Amino acid sequence: MGPPAASATRRTPLAPPCRGAPAHAANRIAIDLMSAALADLQRFERLAEQAYSDMYDSRSPAGCYSDLKDCFALAIGAAERAGRADEAERLRRRLDHCIAVYRSQFSPF
């Protein structure tokens, strides 16, 4: 049996996109992922700040402290996924501040 006919191995090129056509599917997915990461960033930062506030009203602030560290870590990861290095750095500084406050005000001496 000989090699396949040239027409059987030739690939047809993809058609060029039409003007006014929706964005390429990969671009749309990237935009959706970035939007989701930014929404996660806002949600986790809000939860972290709520845990920080709750820490002052709690009889056992260690649980709130743990929650705020987890939420800040998730917010930092979301900022990095969204390509927002400036936001990730801001959140790291805020987390460092919250850790310093907890250690100075709530840690046993």
HELIX and SHEET records of a PDB file:
HELIX    1   1 ALA A    6  THR A    9  1                                   4    
HELIX    2   2 ALA A   25  ASP A   57  1                                  33    
HELIX    3   3 PRO A   61  ARG A   81  1                                  21    
HELIX    4   4 ALA A   85  GLN A  105  1                                  21    
END                                                                             
